[in-house]
Amino acid sequence: MTYQSVSMDEADPETASRQRRSHNGSGPGHNGGGGMPKTHHLLGMAGLLFIAFDWARLRLVSDNNNTKEVDNPSSSAVAAVKEDDASPIDSIVGSISSSSSSDNSARTMSNLPPLPTGVNLASWLSLEDWFFVGSNGAVEVASPDDAIAASCLPPLHLDGSTGPRWNSETDLLAGLAAHYRALIDEEDTGRTLGGYPNEKSQSLGEWGKAIRSIHSFRLSYYDFESELKTMSELGIKYARVPVSWCWTDHDPAELVTKGKDGDEDEMVYMTDEEVKEKFTCKDPFYDDVYWPAIPKNLVQRFLRACARYGVGATLDIHTYPGGTSIGTFSGVWPRYSRFWTHGDIPALDDKQQPDIGRTLLKDFIGWVESLAKDDPLAFNGVRAISPMNEPAHLAGLYNGKDPIRTDRETFLPALPSDMAKEYLAELNNGLDSQPQLTQVPDGNHLRVFLWLRDAIDTFRQSKLPSLGKELHVNVHESVLPSDVLPKQKVKPDYGLNTASMQVFGAWWRASTSAEERAKWAVLDVHHYHAWGPECTGAVEGFPTGRYSCSDDETKSQVLGTCATWSHIYRSTLEHECEEGLRLASAEFSASTHHSVRHACNDLPTLKMMLESQVIVAKSADVELFWWAYKMPYGGAFRSAWSLKHLLYLLGVLPQPDEEGFHCGDHIPPPGEPRDGSM
């Protein structure tokens, strides 16, 4: 996930500087029902008819005020959402009437609301700090620059006595190594918790201990059998798995092995030099940054379990060396993004260095291809690959210009002028005779578009399309500065300003064929209500949010209208690319505000957020993935962001989303033994 999402569609800088996030799903025949069982039918109908009533009233007002102001190439697509027979109201009512008979064979739990067919298994193989704030640390999804939010990584790192606070994955690895270095250097080499020695020669070094701490988390965070079984019973068909770029063929079980002839009294500990070689990746764009490698055998075991339970996995390359965006999700924060400046420019523009990013993706696709022969069951568990998460997120704002200025130069430089001119000619070829279609504008975003075009081509040339696998290509509105977007008269409220979607549609049309868009090429745009002035809600109401959590009338109006984003998304893309394309929004949640202290956490609001988005997206044939399935150490974030916890609050699941370990709030008493078991 990437946060601090900002809508670039607003016409004025003041509005454009406000923050938003976006999200959606995939196309024909790929939505999975998500309907309500008969026991929930009447309650669901009453609640959604209430939304529909307010929606209808709001449409009458909107028809008088806003519709006539639309004047842009996709105005017919926007108008269709308001006036067509297949309007969101009709879709909602239709989904209610049919939900009692759809997909009930998979619904085994009581009180089940409409659910998305996909979830994110987030912060497992690509860590994000706000998942580990503990019971008292939840404040802001997008941690400010000067905040270090994460305080644990259970089960081995629980608080300040067991490791550091941390910003990002590489920051955590370095902090853990430094923590263990300090312990090893202490003069006290006595016995520790469990009776293990603290002698340097009788234990792993600091890097071995740090890697083992992270691997212990990865091994314990998901119980593949029980949790995939639960997902399957809930009707969840797809799991998006954010992963880093750093992988290893080695098994961390090799860190400590038995001595000669299996003698357990003579353990052999891997040296730090060998640990770093086998279980870390040095970031090529930073001298002192190492990433913890993901063991391929762990992921293959997960994929085999997915195949057994009928859950298709999307392997989403969430991070790349140097970080493709800015923020804690980049993997290198608080360091600034260098992927584009130090990686793409030397390789693409100057042709002086190997193209690390494109090569990593090609190798990753090759590994997934190899599973078809080497591990067929694991290969069956793979549904799709996503080549890059939210590429250059926020680059449209952090460009040294209005609406947000920065003292750093942009992390997404423009293409060389000749290269940009040639690429624009390719993208906009033949459009002079088709004025109803949007042309891709010039700008720094062309570097991202070109990288993704090459990613599509790499996938196209592999065996994966012919083997039934998909490519889910994610783009984010914040990569586009407002001054390059098509101008529109319509106000940006409720996402009716389609400028960014027009540009994405124009690029998608030029980068894929109609046949590919119908079969394996899925466009993915994330969408959150928690960012941006038009859809947020807050406990105190205006101006922090558009509504207060207790104002049911305004809340139902805003949420009902904001849910139409799915139809705007599809209508605009179909206007640019024609019908038949597959669309996804691989991140969404029930959060009404990015600051948890302001967000609505009452159950009626959370339930309305879930149901309105899922039902309308289903009617628009947009496939949704909830962010995230679980976050047991996320404290107050869990109600709106953990699907597992929300379903517990709704009475669907029997247990809350929590684990037996504390996170960050343990104060060791005097004399508490140290864990020296590693």
N, C-alpha and C positions, 0 to 999 in steps of 0.2 A: 504494500500500500504506500501511496505517497499522499501527503496531506497538504495543508495550507493551500488548497486548491483555489484557483482564482478564475472567475469567468472573464474571458477577454471580449465578450460580445457587447459590453456596455458602450454606449456612445461617448460618454463623458469620462474624463480621468478620475473624478471623485468616485463615481460608481464603480469604475473598472478596478479601482484599488481594493475593493472589498473582495472577500475570499469565498470561493465556492469549490465543490468537488463533484465529479460526475461518474456515471455508471450504467451498464446495461447487458443484454443477453443475445442469444443466437436464433437462427432462422427456421425455415420451414421444416416441420416434423421433428424439431429438436427441443421444443418445450415439453415439460413432463407433467402437465396436469396441474399439480399443486392445489387441487381443489379441497373443499371442506367435506368431512364426513357428515352423514345424516344427523348425528347427534349435535352437530354444530351449525346445522343449516339455518334454523330460525334466528339464532343470535347473529350469525353472520349476515343474513339478509337484512335484519333490522338496522344493524350498524352501517352497512354499505348503502342501503337506501337512504339513510340520513345523509351520508356523504354525497350520494347522487342528487338528492334534493338541493343541497347547497350548491353543488356543481351546476345544476341546471339554472338556478337563480343567478349564479355568477356569470354563466354564459350569456344570459340575457343582457346583463350589464356590459359585459365585454363586447358583445355584438354592437352595442350602441356607441362604445367609446373607442375601442382599439382596432377592430378589424379593418375599418376604412383607412387606417393610417399605414397599413402594410404596403410597402412599395419596394419590392426587391425580387430578384429572379425566382425565388421559391415561394412567392406569396400564395400561389395556388395550393402548395403543399401545406402551408400554415392554415389557410382557410379551410382546407379539408378536415383538419382536426376539429374545427368548430362546427362545421356545417354538414359533413358527410353523414350518410345513414349509418356508417360504422363508427360513430362517435364514441368517445370514452364512456359516456353514460350507458349507451346501448351495450357496449362491451362488458361493463361491470354487471349490469343486470343479467346479461346472457351468461356470464361466468357463474353468477350466483345460482341461476336456475339449473345449470348443468353440473355444478360442483358435487352434488350429492352422488352422482353416478360415475365420476371420473377418477380413475386411479385408486379406488378404495381398496383394491387388493393389497396395496402396499401400506395402507394406513392401519396400523395396529394399536395406536395410542389414542387416548381420549383427549377431547378438547383441542384437536389439531387445527390450527388456523391455516389459511393458504400459505404455502411455503415456496421459496424459489427452488429450482431443480439443481442449483449449484451452491457450493460453499467454498470459502478459502480456508485452507489449512495453514493459516498465517503464522508468522514468527516462530516457525519450527526449523526450517532450513535456510531462512533468511531473517535474521533477528531485527526487531524494532523495539526501541526502548520503552514505549508506553505500555507494552504488554507486561512489563515487569516492575511496576511502580509500587506494588503492595497495597495493603488495605488502606493506607493513609496518604498515598502519594499521587493519586489521580488528580490532574489539573487540566492539562491541555494536550489534545491529540498531537498537535504540531509543537513539539517542545521548543521554546525560545532558544536563541543562540547561546545564551549564558546559563541555561539550565541543564543539569545532568539528572535526568529523571529516573533512569533504571537503577535499581538497587539490589538485584539478585539475578540468579539463573539456577533455580533449583534442579536437582536436589542437593548438589554439592556447594553451591554458592548461594548463601541465604541472606547475608548482611555484611556490615563493615568488617566483621571478624573473619570472614571467609573469602573476601574479594572486594573489588572496587565498585563504586557507582560508575555507570557507563553511558555513553551517547549512542554508539553504534557497534556493529559486530567486530570490526577490527579494533576499535577502541577497547572493547571488552577483552579480546584476546591478549592485547598488550598489557592491559591492567592486571589480568589474572597472572600472566607471567611475572610481572613485577611484584605482585603480592607473594607468589611462591618463592621468588628469589629472596625477598626479605626474610621469609621464614627459614629458608635453607641457611642463610647467612647468620642466623642467630646462634649464639654460643651454646644455648641449651639444646643438646642432642639426645635428651632423655626420651622415655617412652611417651607415646601419644595415645589418642583415642583408639581403642581396640588393641593396644599393645604394639602398634607398629613402630618401627625405628624411625628416627629423623636424621640418620646419617646420610650424607650425600651419596655414598657408595651403595647404599641399601634402599634407594628409592629413585623415582624418576626425577629428572631435573625440572626447572621451572616451566619449560615449554611442554614437556611431556605431561606435567600435572595440569597445565592450562588446557591442553587439547583434551585430556581425559575428562576434565570438568565439563567442557562443552559437549563432548560426545555422550556423557552420562545424561545430560539434558535431552539430547536428541533421541536416545534410546528409550527414555521414560515418558516423554511428553505425550505420545500417542500409543495407546494399546490398539494395534491395527485390527485385531479380530473383533473386539467388543465395540469399538467406536465406528468402524465401517459397517458393522452389522446394524448399529443404531441408525446411522445415516440411511442405510438401505430401507429400513423399516419406516423411516420418516418420509420416504419418497424422494430422497436426495440422490440424484443420478450421477452428479459430476463433482469432482473436487479439484479446485485450482490450487496448486502447490507452489508458492513462491520459493525459488532456490537462488543461491548465489552462483557465480561463474566458476567457483573453485571446487574441483572434484578430485578424488583420489581412487586408485585401484586397490589401495591397501586397506586392511581391516584394523581398526584401532585395538582389537584384541591382541595385536602383535606388540603393543607398547610394553607389556609385561608378560614374559613367558617363563615356563618352568625350566629349571636347570637341566644339566646333562642327564639323560635317561629319565626325564620326568621328575627329577628331585625337587619337591616343593620347598625344601629348605635352602635351595640355591636359586632364587629367582634371578632372571636376567632382565635388566631394565634398559630400555632403548635410550641411547644417548640423545641429547638435545639436537645435535647436528643431524642425526638420522630422523628425529621427529619432525624437524622443520622441513627436511627434504621430502618426507613421505606424506605429511599431514597438514602442511600449510602451503599457500601460494603467495609468493612475494609480489606485491603490487608493482607492476612495471612503471607506474607513473609517480610513485613515491618511494623514497629511499628506505623508509623505516616502517612500512606498513605491511603486515602479513594477515592473510585471510585464513580462517579455519576451513580445511577441506571437507567436503561432503563425501562420505564413503559410498561408492556406487552399490556395494552389496546391500547396504541399508535401504537405499531407494528401491532396488530391485525386489527386496523382500516386501516393501510397502506396495509396490505395483502388483505383485502376485496376489496379495490380499485384496487389492482393488478388483482384480479380475474375478476372484472367487465370489465377491459380494456384488458384482455388477455395478461398480462405481468407476466411471471413467475419469482418469487423472489428466489434468492439463499441467504440464511442467512449464512454469512461468519463470524465465530468467529475470529475476527481480533486480539483481545488481551486477555491475560490471566493474573491472578495475578502474580506479580513479573516481568512480561514482558518476553516473550519467545525469544526476540531478543534485540539487542541494537540499539538505535535511537529514535527519537521523536515519531515515530509511535508505539512504544512499550507500550505507555500509562503511563509509570513510569519515563521516561527520565526527568532529567539528571541522575537518579539513574541507576545503572548497573542491567542487567538482573539477576533475581534470580529464575525463574520458574524451571529451570533444577537442579540447585545446592541446593536450599532450599525446593523444592517441590518434584521433581521426585526422587532424590536420597534417601531421608528419607522414601518415600513411597515404591519405587520399590526395591532399593538395601538393605536397612536396615529394611524395613517393621516395622518401629517404629511410623509412622504417617499415618493418612488417606491419600488416594491418591486424592488430591484435584482436579488436572487437569482432570483425567479420570472421576471422579464423576461429575464434572461440565458438561462435555460433555454428559454423560449418562442422567443427569437431563434435559439438554437442548433438547436432542432427545425425551425424555419422554414428555416434554411440547408440542413439535411440534406434536407428536402422539396424544396428548389429544385434539388438535384442530379439529381433524377429527370428534369427537363427540360434543365437546363444541362450536365450531365455524366453521362449515363446509365451509362457504364461504371464511374465512381466510385461512383455510387449502388448499382450491383450489388455493389460490394465491401463495402457497409455491411450488417451483419447486425442490429445493435441499438444502442441508446443506453442508457447507465447514468446517471441524472440526478445522483447525488451519491455519492461514495465514503465509506463508513463515517461517516455523518452524526453529528456530535457525539460521536465516539469518545472514551471515557473520561469523559464528562460524568456518568455514574452514580457515579463515584468522586470526581471533583474537584468536589464539591458542598458543601464545608465541613462535611461530616458524616462519621461513621464509614462505611466502614473506613479511608478515607484523608482526612486533613484538609489544608486548604490555606489559606494566608494571603490568597488571592485569592478573590473571590466567584465563583460558578459562571459559566462562559461560556455556559450554556444556561438562561436564566431560564424560569420557569413561564409558561404562558399566563394572561391575565386570568381570574379565577374564572368569570365568566359565559360566556366563550368556551370555557373548559375543560369546564364543565358541559354546554354545548350539544353540544360535540364528543363527549364521552363518551356522551351519550344517543344520538347517531347511531351510534357504534361498537357499543354494547351493546344496541341496540334488539331486543326480542323474546327476549332470552336468559333472562329470568326463568323461562320455561317450558321451558328447555333447560339444566338444571343440569350436564349432562355436558360442556358447552362452557365455555371460559374467557372471562371478561370482561376487557376492557382496563382496567388500573388507572389511577388518576389519578397525575399526576406531571409533572415537567419534560419528560419524553420526549414528551409530547403535542405539543409544539411541532415536534419532528422529524416525528412521524407526520402532523401536519397539512400540513407542507411537502411531504412525499412524496405524500400524498393529492392535493394540488394538482398535483404533477408528473405523477402518473398521469393526472389529468384532462386536463392540457395535451396529453399524448401521445395520449390517447383521442380528443380533438377534432381532432387533426391528420389528415393523409392517410396517415401512416406505417403504422398497423395494416392499412389496406386495401391497402397496397402491399407487404405481407409483411414489414415490419420489426417488431422486438421491443423491449420495454422491460425491462431487467434492473434490478430495484430492490434495492439493497443496504441491509441493516440490520446493526447490530452490538450484541452483547449488552451491551457496556460502557456503552451509553446508559441502561441500566436499573439503578437502585439496588436493592440486594438487598432492601430493606424493602418494596418494592411487588410483589414476585414471589409467585406462588402457593407456599404452603408445602408441602413434601414431606418424607416420612420417608426416602426413598432418599438414600444418600450421593452426593456429586457425582462420585465417581470414574468415569472413562471416559466422562463426558458423559451418564450415565444420568439425571441430574437435568435434567428437560426444561422447567423453569420459564420460561426466556427464550423458548424455542421456542413454548411455549403462548401467550405474550403476542403474539409475532410472528404466530403463526397466527391468533389472534383478530383482530388488526388487518388482516391480509391478507384474511381472509374478508369483513370489512366494507368493504374498499377496492376489491375487484375482484369480478367475477362469475365463475362457474364456467367460462363460455365463454372469458372473457379469460385466465383462469389456464391453460387448456388450449392457447390459441393464441399469445398474444403477451406476456402478463404473466409474467415469470420472477422468482421470489424468490431472492435471493442472500445467503448468509451465509458469511462467510469462516471458515476453520478451520485453525489451525496447531497442531501438537504442541509447538512450541518454547516456548509460554507455558503456565503452569499446572502445578500439582504432579502431576497425574494421568498425564500422558503424556510428560513430559520425560525425556531420558536425558543422562547426563554422563560424561565420562571417569573421574571419581572416584566416580561412583555416588551413593548416598544420603548426605546429604539433598538435594544439589544436583539430583539427578534420581531418577526411580523405579528406574532400572537403570543399571549401568555398561555402557560400550560393549562390553566383553569378556564380559559375562555373557549368553551366548546364550539360556539357558533363560528367565530373567526377562525379557529383552528381547523374545523372541518372544511371551511371554504378554501383556506390556503393549501392544506394538504391535498384536498381533492383536485384542485387546479394544478398544483405542482406535480402531481402524479402523471399529468398528461405529457410530461417530458418524453416518455417512451414513444408516444404517438408522434410528437414533433421530430424526434430522432428518426423514426422510420420514414415518415412522410418526406422529410428533407433528403434523406439518403436515396429514397426511391425516385424522387424528382431528379437527382443527379445521376443515378446509376440504373434506373428502371427497376421493376419489381423482381422478386425472386432472390434477393440477396439476404444473407444471414447476418444478424446483428446480435451483439452481446453487450452487457454492461457487467463486467466481471468484478465490480466492487460497489456495494451499497450497504446501508445499515439503517437502523431505526433512530439514530442520533439526530436530535433537532438542533444541536449547537456543538461546535468543536471544543468549547470549554465546558467540561463536565459540570462545573459549578453553576453554570447558567442553563444547561440543557434540561429538558423535561425528562424526568425519570418515573413519572406516574404510569401505571400499567395501561390505562385506557389510551393514552397518547402513544405509547410504544406499540400497542396492538394496532392502532389506526395507521401508524407509520408503516408497519410491516404489511398489513393487508392491502392498503391503497396502492402501494408500489407494486406488489406482486400481482394483484389482479389486473391492473391496467397494463403492466408490462406483458402479461400473458396475452391480453387482448391485442396488443401491438406486435406480438410474436418477437419479443425481445427477451433473450435469455439472461436471467439474473444470477449472480453469485454473491452470497452474503459475505461480508467482511466482519467478523471471522467466525469460524465454527466454535472455537473455544479460546479463552484467555484467563485461565484460573488465577493468575497473579496480577490481574489488571484492576483490582479494586472496584471503584465506583464506575469505571468504564464499562463493566461487564453487562449492565442492564440493557444498554442500547447497542453494544457492539458484539457481544458473545451470543450467538444464536442458541447455543446450548443453555446458557443461563436464562435467556429470555423465555425459552420453552419451559424451563423449570418454573419461572414466575407465572407463566400462563397455565400451569398445571398439566403440562404434557409429559415432561420428563420427571422422574422421581427424585433426582439429586441435583443440587446446584452445581454450577461450574466452579469448583474449588478443589484444591488438593490438600494433603495433610501437612504440607510444609508452609511455614510463614515466609514472608518476603520483606526483608528490609527493616523489620521492626523488632528484631530480637536483640536484647542487650545481654551479652554473656556475663554471667555472674563470676566473681573472683574464683579462680581455681578451675574453671570449666576446661576440660581437656580439649586439646586441639585435634582435629581430624587429620591424622597423618597416614591414612590408609592408602594414599596414592604413591 
